[in-house]
Amino acid sequence: MSSISLPIAIVGGSGKGQLKVEGTVLVYSRKTWFFESTLLIPVESARMSEHPRFHKDLSALAVLIPVITIVLALALVLCAKGANIERLNREVLIVVSATAIFVIVLLELWLLFGYVMSFLFTKNSICLTFGDGNMQIEFWKTKKVARLMDSFEKVIREKQTRIQESMLKPSTEVFEIYNVNHIRSSILLSCFLCIPSLSLHVPVLLFLGLIPIGWHVFKSLRLLKHPKEYRKAVRRYRRKDWDGAILHLKSLLERAPEYVPAKLLLIEIYVRAERFNEALQMAGNIPDEYLDDSNALYLEIWRWKRVHLRRKEPMSDVEDQHCL
């Protein structure tokens, strides 16, 4: 399946983003160091508008850096005066401190220059509004985006016209696929929580950094109440090894056919692997006492299957001419 893609830089965000048109679905994907997110947006609900704006991140840094510089300089001066160290070590400390402050000052001058340039040459951003109008993605209109934007918008307008002619009620429902690297997120949060201890020189506050790691260990230990095959399936699921996870769960269900957690996880994996017929069949095997959950699962699977079919719709002539 071919697609049209637009690489984007999110306003106020980190990591790289990408917009794609696949069939009649607009796919927004974003990846950072500790999570991946994908939004599946019905193309008929997408609206794009362009806005001039200043670089807020740059202005925040330009204001924050002088404060950090002053605090650091005062701390180093007080340390050099109050420390009971030899003359040679004191001189080394002063040289290192002066070098660090000099580098920070150069960085500040560079940021201030960029801040002034952002006022003289205002950057434009593109705001993508979708769903019921209360969800949006804003990204910078870079040279590469500007070069591809006309073709991208032309494809979207063509898709919207075709949808309006073929559907009685356009869809506004947005689907999200969200994957978190729990180990990396715990490490990042732990480092952040250790800052008070390091800045205030209070070692006892280091226990704050242990909270995210302890919570991660606690959630891992909770898996011990499940059978071994289930735990292996969860690990493979986190690595997106759908086939391996399915094999472990099928093996578990052969031994314990009424184990509901395995059935529910297997349904979720079938949906992620785009094996919707098998997911529907498994949803029909949920015990009667979970009838409400089973009906909700049926509806959810059919919704995911529909958006999957919309992504697989053939390319139009407009897309073939402007494939990026």
N, C-alpha and C positions, 0 to 999 in steps of 0.2 A: 504494500500500500504506500503510494507516494504521498507527499504532503508539502504544504507551504509553511516555511518557518521564518521567524523574525527574532534574532537575538536582541535582548533588551537588558538595560541596566536599571534596576528598580530605584526609585527616588527614596532616599532614607533607608535603604536596605543593604544587605550584603549578599554575596554570592551572585551567580549568574542565573538569568532567567531566559525563558524562551517561549514565544507564542507560535502555535502551529494551527493551521486549518486542516483538519482531517475529516473528510466527508462533509457533514453539516454540523460539526462540533469544533469549537475553538478550544484548544488545549494549551493551558498555561502551566509550565513546569519550572520549578525553582529548586536549586540544590545548594546547600551550604555544607559546612564542615560536619554538622551533626544531624541534619535532617534533609529529607527530600519531600517535596509537596507537588502534587499535580491536581489542577482543577479542570474539570470537563464542563465547558460552558456551551449551552445551545447557541448557535451562531445568531439566531433570530433575536436574542435578548441582549446582544452586545452593541454598545454605542461608544464611539470614539470622539474625543474632543481634544483640542490643543490649547495649552495655557502657558503664558510666560511666567517664570518664577525664578527666584534667587536660589543659590546653592546653600541651603540651610546647614548642611553638615559642615561645609567649609567655614561658615560664619561662626558656628558653635566652637569649632576648633580654634579659630582666630581669637575668640574671647577666652577660651579655657587655657590655652598654652601660656599666656602671661601670668595667670594665677599660679599655675604649676611651677613656672620658672621662679617666681618670687618665693613661694613656699620652699622649694628645693634649695634656693640660694641661702635663705635664712637658716634652714636646718643644717646645711653644710658648714656655714660660718659658726653657728653655735657649737656644732660637733668639734670643729677645729680648735675653738677657744677653750672649750671645757674638757676636752679629752686629755688625759694624762699620758702623752706619748712623746717619743723622742723627737728631736728637732727634724731629723731627716724624714721620718715618717710623716711629720706634720707638713713638711714641704711637699712631699709626694701627694698627700691628701688635698692640699691646696691646688696643686697643678691639675690633678684629676677633676676636682670640683670646677675649676675654671674652664677646663676643656668641655666638660658636660654642659655647663651653662652657655658657653659659646656656641655649641652645636644647637642647643635649644633656641637660642636667640636667632640663629640663622633659619631654623625651621619656622619660627614665628614670622620673620620677615617674609619668607616665601609664602606662608599662609595669608598674611596681610595683603601681599601683592595679588594673590589669587582671589582674595575677597574683594579687593577694589575692582579687579577685572570682571568679577561676576556682576558687579553693579553697572560697569560700563558696557558689558556685552551680556545682556540678560539671556539665560538659557531657556529653551522651551521644553515643556514636558507634554506627554500625551497621556490622557486619562481614559482608561477603558472601564466603562460602567456596564454592569451586567446583572443578571438575576432580576430581582424586583426593583432595581435601581439603587439599592442600599449597599451594594458590594462594588468595589472598584480596585483597579491596579493602575498605579501611576509610574511611568518610566520616562527616562530622558530621551529627548529627540536628538540622538547623536547623528553624525554624518551618515553612518551606515544605515541607521533606521530611516532617516529622511529619504535616502536613495531608494529604499525598498517599500516605503509606506504607501505610495500611490497604488502600486500593484497589489499590496496586501489588502488595502481598503476596497479596491475594485472587486477582488475575489469575495470578500465578506458581503458586499452589497449584492453581488450576484446570487450568493447563497441565500441571503435574507429574502430576496424577491422570489426565489424558487420555493422556499419554505412557506411564505405567505400565500402562495398560490396553491399549495398542496395540502396545507394543514388548516383545520378549522380553528384550533386553539394553539397558538405557538407556546412552546415550553419556556419556563423561566427557572426550572430546577437546575441547580449546580451540584455536581458530584465532586467529591474530594478524595484523593488517595494520599495518605500521609504516612511517611515512614521516618521513625526517629532512631538514631543510633544512641541507645540508652547509656552505653559506656562513655561515649564521648560527651554527651550532654551532662552526665554526672561529673566528669572530670572538669568540664568548663565551669559548672556551677560551684564546684568545690574550690577551684582557684579564685573565683569571684568572692566567695565567702571567707577566704583566708586574708583578704586585703585589710579588714579592720585590725586583725592581729598584727600584721606586719607594719602597718602605718602607726598604730598606737603602742607598739612594742609590748603587747600583753599576750604572752604565750597561751594563756588559758582560753583565749578566744579561738584558738586553732580548732577547737572541737566543732565549731560551726562548719568548717570545711569537711568534717567527717559525716555530716548529716546526709548529703546527697548520696555518698558512697554507701552509707549504712542502709538508706532506703532502697537503693538498687540491689544490695545483697539480700535485704528482706524480701523483695519481690521475687528474686531468684529462688530463695528458699521456699516460697509458697508453692513453687512448681513441684516440690518434692512430694506433695500429697497426690500428684497425678502419676499414672503408670509411666514406666520408662519410655515406652514408644511415644507417648504424648509429649514428654519433655524433648525427645529428639525431634519430633515434628515441629515443635515451637522454635527450636534452634534453627532448623532448616527454613522455616517460614520467615524468620528474621533475616536470613541470607537470601531470600527470594528463590530458594530452591523448591519450587512448587512440586515437582515430580517426587523428590525425595520425601517431602513432608506428607504427600498423599500416600506413598507406600507405607510409611510408619503408621499412619492413622488407619489404613485399611487392615494392616496386620493386627492392630489393637482391636478393631471392631470385629474381626474374625474370632478373637478370643473373648471379647466382651461386647456383644452386639447391642446391648442396651446402654452403653456408656455415652450419655448425652453430650458432655463437653467435647468428646472426640467428633461427634456428628456436627456440632455447631462450628468447630474449627475447620472441619473438612469442607463444609459449605462455604465458609469464608475463603478458603484456599481455592476452591473450584471457581469462585467468582473472580478472584485475582488472576487465576490462570485462564480466564475467559472460557471455561468449560461449563456453560450455563445449564445445559440439559442435565448433566450429572448433578449439578447443584440443586436443580428442581427435584430430581429424583430422590436425592438425599433428604431434602426438606419434607418430602412425603413420608419419610421413615421416622419422623420425630414422634415420640409417644403422645397419646391423646391428652395427657395432663398438661402438655405444652402446646395445646391447639392454638391459642392466641399467638404465641411466638411463631408457630409454624405458618399461620396465615400472614403474619407480618414479614416473615422470611420470603414467602412466595412473592409478595408484592415487591420487596426490595430486589430480589433476583431478577424479576421481570423488568424493573426499571433499569438495572445495570445492563441487562441484555439489550434493551432498546437503545441505550446510549452507545453500546458497543456496535450495534448494527448501523447506527447513524455515522459512526466513525469509519465504517467500512464501505460507505456508499462511494460509487465510482467518481473519479475526478471529472469536473466539467471542462468545457472547452476553454473557459477563462483561466482555470487553474493550469491547464496544460501550456498555455501561452506565457504564463507568468510564474512558473515554478522557480523558486529561488534556490 
